[in-house]
């Protein structure tokens, strides 16, 4: 990534008199405080004034598409929004980002539509008091999940949680007409993980795990705070390779980025703010504010020594971007139907 050098600051100072940028974000709490603090730092460095407005996640697209007074910069744009927003997001330079996976996830038809800010993916969270040696193999997983074991909750009816297991068998749950034989093999592997945790969804598993009564469950970094405050000693690891799978487990990876509106009257300053907000040290500050994992490899490496974030980062690095999987509502309906069919199929061999 290019360094923020004094010459660039001086150039922008000379051009920024009277420029005010409007930033919209769906972030709240400490994440919103991070947007405001980083924007204030940019304003001090450049003389560009920045106004930050919080817009509810469910309202952001509609307001952005319909607003007469549109934002200049939008923070926290999910990758799967970008195909529908390509006409209203400015093309951004992708050659200086140092984050090829994030850039690819936020690229639409060969054009970078947002700068990568954060990434997430599910991983297996293990209660080390109940499972002191972790779960290094699928056999370990099945033993922990069996009746009388500490229990494992994989959320079998949730296609988002199960996408990585099916990917290991070469099945994209979101794609039309996946290979029936591969779907059956993945479904059989999932159905063999039974026991006391088999019927729990993610929210139920989190509550049971937090009470110290569950050996392991699949979840994402969005549950970092309740995991930490639960008092349970835990580790985070990838799901072991299922038996007979030709590939390793590959969960869906979701990215969020910083986009610049195509109609901004200050494109140079807006893109400079997007660069400022997504530099590696800013991504680390966002993680420390609210637990959002950084997308940039250099920022991720700073967390290698910390077990919780590094376990989820390993899942991010092992996974497949959501945007590359297809993600409209009909695709998720198909994924649910495929998963339900795999779980309801005839007995496994």
C-alpha positions in Angstrom: 0.0 0.0 0.0 1.3 3.5 -0.8 2.4 5.5 2.2 0.6 8.6 3.4 3.4 11.0 2.7 3.7 14.7 3.6 3.6 15.8 -0.1 0.2 14.2 -0.6 -1.1 15.9 2.6 0.2 19.3 1.3 -1.3 18.7 -2.1 -4.7 17.9 -0.6 -4.5 20.9 1.8 -4.0 23.1 -1.2 -7.1 21.7 -2.9 -9.4 21.1 0.1 -10.4 24.6 1.1 -14.2 24.6 1.4 -14.6 20.9 0.7 -17.0 18.9 3.0 -17.5 15.2 2.6 -20.6 13.3 3.8 -20.1 9.8 5.1 -22.9 7.3 5.7 -22.4 4.1 7.7 -24.6 1.5 9.3 -22.1 1.0 12.0 -23.2 1.8 15.6 -21.6 2.0 19.0 -17.8 1.7 19.1 -17.7 1.0 15.4 -19.4 4.3 14.7 -17.1 6.0 17.1 -14.2 4.5 15.0 -15.6 6.0 11.8 -15.9 9.4 13.4 -12.4 9.3 15.0 -10.7 8.2 11.7 -12.7 10.8 9.7 -11.6 13.5 12.2 -8.0 12.4 11.8 -8.3 12.7 8.0 -9.9 16.2 8.4 -7.0 17.4 10.6 -4.5 16.1 8.1 -6.1 17.5 5.0 -8.4 20.4 5.9 -11.4 18.5 4.3 -14.4 18.7 6.6 -16.2 15.3 7.2 -19.8 14.8 8.4 -20.6 11.3 9.5 -24.2 10.0 9.6 -25.4 6.7 10.9 -28.1 5.0 8.8 -29.8 1.8 9.8 -28.5 -1.2 7.9 -32.0 -2.1 6.6 -32.5 1.4 5.3 -29.1 2.1 3.8 -29.5 0.8 0.2 -32.9 2.4 -0.3 -31.8 5.8 1.1 -28.6 5.7 -0.9 -30.4 4.8 -4.2 -33.2 7.4 -3.7 -31.4 10.3 -2.0 -31.1 13.6 -3.8 -28.3 14.6 -1.5 -26.2 11.4 -1.7 -23.2 10.6 0.5 -19.7 11.0 -0.8 -18.4 7.9 1.0 -20.2 4.9 2.4 -18.5 2.8 5.1 -19.4 -0.9 5.7 -20.7 -1.8 2.2 -21.2 -5.7 2.1 -19.7 -7.4 -1.0 -23.0 -8.8 -2.1 -24.6 -5.3 -2.4 -22.0 -4.2 -5.0 -23.4 -5.9 -8.1 -26.7 -4.0 -7.6 -24.8 -0.7 -6.8 -22.2 -0.8 -9.5 -23.8 2.2 -11.3 -23.7 4.4 -8.3 -20.2 3.5 -6.9 -17.1 5.2 -8.3 -14.4 2.9 -9.8 -11.5 2.7 -7.4 -7.8 2.0 -7.9 -7.0 -1.6 -6.9 -3.2 -1.7 -7.6 -2.0 -0.3 -4.3 -4.2 -2.2 -1.9 -2.0 -5.1 -1.0 -5.1 -7.3 -0.4 -5.8 -9.4 -3.5 -8.5 -11.5 -1.9 -10.4 -8.5 -0.6 -10.0 -6.6 -3.9 -11.4 -9.6 -5.8 -14.4 -9.9 -3.5 -15.2 -6.2 -4.0 -14.7 -6.2 -7.8 -17.7 -6.2 -10.1 -17.1 -7.0 -13.9 -13.4 -6.2 -13.5 -13.9 -2.9 -11.7 -13.1 -2.3 -8.0 -16.2 -0.9 -6.4 -15.0 -0.6 -2.8 -11.8 -0.8 -0.8 -11.7 -3.8 1.6 -12.1 -3.0 5.2 -13.1 -6.1 7.1 -13.8 -9.8 6.6 -15.5 -12.6 8.5 -16.1 -16.3 8.3 -17.4 -19.0 10.6 -15.1 -21.3 12.5 -15.3 -24.0 15.1 -15.2 -22.6 18.7 -14.1 -25.3 21.2 -14.6 -25.4 24.9 -11.1 -26.4 26.1 -12.4 -27.5 29.6 -14.7 -30.1 27.9 -12.4 -30.8 24.9 -8.9 -30.1 26.2 -7.1 -31.5 23.1 -9.2 -29.7 20.5 -10.8 -31.4 17.5 -8.1 -32.1 15.0 -10.0 -34.7 13.0 -13.5 -35.6 11.9 -13.3 -38.7 14.1 -12.6 -36.4 17.1 -15.6 -34.4 16.1 -17.9 -37.4 15.8 -16.7 -38.7 19.2 -17.4 -35.3 20.9 -20.8 -35.2 19.2 -21.9 -38.7 20.2 -24.4 -39.4 23.0 -22.6 -39.0 26.3 -20.0 -36.6 24.8 -19.7 -32.9 25.4 -21.7 -32.2 22.3 -21.0 -30.4 19.0 -23.5 -27.9 17.3 -22.9 -27.4 13.6 -26.2 -25.7 12.9 -27.1 -28.4 10.3 -30.2 -26.6 8.9 -28.4 -23.3 8.2 -27.0 -23.1 4.6 -24.6 -20.2 5.6 -23.0 -22.4 8.3 -22.9 -25.5 6.1 -21.6 -23.9 2.9 -18.0 -24.7 3.9 -18.7 -28.4 4.4 -20.5 -28.8 1.1 -17.6 -26.9 -0.6 -15.2 -29.5 0.7 -17.2 -32.0 -1.4 -17.1 -29.7 -4.5 -20.7 -28.4 -3.9 -21.6 -24.7 -4.1 -24.9 -24.6 -2.2 -25.8 -21.4 -3.9 -25.3 -22.7 -7.4 -28.2 -24.2 -9.5 -28.3 -27.9 -10.0 -25.3 -29.1 -7.9 -24.0 -32.6 -8.4 -26.5 -34.9 -6.6 -23.9 -37.6 -5.6 -21.6 -34.9 -4.0 -24.6 -33.4 -2.2 -25.5 -36.8 -0.8 -21.9 -37.4 0.4 -21.8 -34.0 2.1 -25.2 -34.6 3.7 -24.2 -38.0 5.0 -21.1 -36.5 6.7 -23.2 -33.8 8.3 -25.9 -36.3 9.4 -23.3 -38.4 11.2 -22.6 -35.5 13.6 -25.5 -36.2 16.0 -25.8 -36.2 19.7 -27.0 -33.6 22.1 -26.0 -30.6 20.1 -27.3 -31.7 16.7 -30.6 -29.8 16.8 -29.3 -26.5 18.2 -29.2 -23.4 16.0 -26.4 -20.8 16.3 -28.1 -18.7 18.9 -29.1 -21.7 21.0 -25.6 -23.1 20.7 -24.0 -19.8 21.8 -26.2 -19.7 24.9 -25.4 -23.4 25.8 -21.7 -22.9 25.1 -21.7 -19.8 27.3 -23.0 -21.8 30.2 -20.1 -24.3 29.8 -22.4 -27.1 28.7 -21.4 -27.6 25.0 -18.1 -28.9 23.6 -18.0 -26.9 20.3 -20.1 -25.0 17.9 -19.8 -23.2 14.6 -20.0 -19.4 14.8 -18.3 -16.2 13.5 -16.4 -13.3 15.0 -19.6 -11.3 15.4 -20.0 -13.4 18.6 -16.5 -12.4 19.9 -17.8 -10.3 22.8 -20.3 -12.8 24.3 -17.6 -15.5 24.0 -15.1 -13.4 25.9 -17.5 -12.4 28.6 -18.9 -15.9 29.1 -15.8 -16.9 31.0 -15.4 -20.1 29.1 -11.8 -21.0 28.1 -12.0 -21.7 24.4 -10.0 -21.9 21.2 -11.0 -21.2 17.5 -10.1 -23.6 14.7 -11.2 -24.6 11.2 -13.7 -27.4 10.9 -11.7 -30.6 10.3 -11.8 -32.1 6.8 -14.9 -34.4 6.4 -14.2 -38.0 5.5 -14.1 -38.7 1.8 -14.0 -34.9 0.9 -11.6 -34.1 -1.9 -10.9 -30.6 -0.5 -10.6 -28.9 2.8 -13.4 -27.1 4.5 -14.1 -23.8 2.8 -16.6 -21.5 4.6 -18.2 -18.5 3.0 -16.2 -15.3 3.5 -18.1 -12.0 3.8 -16.3 -8.7 3.1 -17.3 -5.2 3.9 -15.6 -2.2 2.2 -15.6 1.6 1.8 -17.2 2.8 -1.4 -17.2 6.2 -3.0 -20.4 7.5 -4.6 -20.2 8.0 -8.3 -21.8 11.4 -8.2 -19.5 12.9 -5.5 -18.4 16.5 -6.3 -15.1 15.8 -4.6 -13.8 12.5 -6.1 -10.2 13.0 -5.2 -10.9 13.9 -1.6 -13.5 11.1 -1.2 -11.1 8.4 -2.5 -8.4 9.7 -0.3 -10.7 9.4 2.7 -11.5 5.8 1.6 -7.8 5.1 1.5 -7.4 6.6 5.0 -10.2 4.5 6.5 -8.9 1.2 5.0 -5.2 1.4 5.7 -4.0 -1.5 7.9 -3.5 0.4 11.1 -7.1 1.8 10.8 -8.4 -1.7 10.2 -6.6 -2.8 13.4 -8.2 0.1 15.3 -11.6 -1.0 14.0 -11.0 -4.6 15.3 -10.0 -3.2 18.7 -13.1 -1.0 18.8 -15.7 -3.6 18.1 -14.1 -7.0 17.0 -14.5 -6.7 13.2 -11.7 -8.7 11.7 -9.3 -6.7 9.4 -9.3 -7.7 5.7 -5.8 -6.6 5.0 -3.1 -9.4 5.4 -0.7 -7.0 7.0 -3.3 -6.1 9.7 -4.3 -9.7 10.1 -0.6 -10.7 10.8 -0.6 -8.4 13.8 -3.2 -10.6 15.4 -1.4 -13.9 14.8 -0.5 -14.3 18.5 -4.1 -13.8 19.7 -6.0 -17.1 19.5 -9.5 -15.9 19.0 -9.1 -13.5 16.1 -6.3 -15.7 14.5 -8.6 -18.7 14.4 -11.3 -16.8 12.6 -8.7 -15.2 10.3 -7.6 -18.8 9.3 -11.2 -19.5 8.4 -11.2 -16.3 6.3 -8.1 -17.4 4.5 -9.5 -20.9 3.9 -12.8 -19.7 2.6 -14.6 -18.6 -0.5 -15.9 -15.0 -0.9 -19.7 -14.7 -0.7 -19.8 -12.6 -3.8 -18.1 -15.3 -5.8 -20.8 -17.8 -4.7 -23.9 -15.9 -5.9 -26.1 -14.4 -3.2 -29.5 -13.2 -4.3 -32.6 -14.4 -2.4 -33.4 -17.1 -5.0 -29.9 -18.5 -4.6 -30.3 -18.8 -0.8 -33.7 -20.4 -1.3 -32.1 -23.0 -3.6 -29.3 -23.5 -1.0 -31.9 -24.1 1.7 -33.8 -26.6 -0.5 -30.6 -28.4 -1.4 -29.5 -28.7 2.3 -33.0 -29.8 3.4 -33.0 -32.5 0.8 -29.5 -33.7 1.8 -30.6 -34.0 5.4 -33.9 -35.8 4.5 -32.3 -38.3 2.1 -32.4 -42.1 2.5 -30.1 -43.6 5.1 -26.4 -43.2 4.5 -24.2 -46.3 3.9 
